[in-house]
Amino acid sequence: MITFEEFKKIEIRAGKILSAEKIPDTDKLLKLSVDFGEKDPAGSAVPRQIVSGISLHFTDAAVLVGKTCMFVTNLEPRTIKGYESNGVLFAVSDSLGNFSLLEPSPTIHVGSLAG
């Protein structure tokens, strides 16, 4: 178990999936480009790349484009099969094979922080 103080360190944000594509030569991995409302100094949008092992649940990754989902956004970057991942997508599955992304209400804005 983690303490409540440790849990408070986790940053959970809403992000809109801009693109989703299967990573070649893998069974489960998708490369997502996600908008969290972050901007560079010039004010241009800076999406993050996130690698997620959910492709078995999405035979057509394009159905993910436009969805707003919840992500952990303050993890150290991690390289998975040669692709840098800058966050973790929240999803849930059960022993019966049911699967769901964690999606906020449509009124929640990109970049909103859970808490």
HELIX and SHEET records of a PDB file:
HELIX    1   1 PHE A    4  PHE A    7  1                                   4    
HELIX    2   2 SER A   55  HIS A   57  5                                   3    
HELIX    3   3 ALA A   61  LEU A   64  5                                   4    
SHEET    1   A 5 ARG A  48  SER A  52  0                                        
SHEET    2   A 5 LEU A  30  ASP A  35 -1                                        
SHEET    3   A 5 ILE A  12  LYS A  22 -1                                        
SHEET    4   A 5 THR A  68  VAL A  72 -1                                        
SHEET    5   A 5 VAL A  88  LEU A  89 -1                                        
SHEET    1   B 2 ARG A  78  ILE A  80  0                                        
SHEET    2   B 2 TYR A  83  SER A  85 -1                                        
SHEET    1   C 2 ALA A  91  SER A  93  0                                        
SHEET    2   C 2 PHE A  99  LEU A 101 -1                                        
END                                                                             
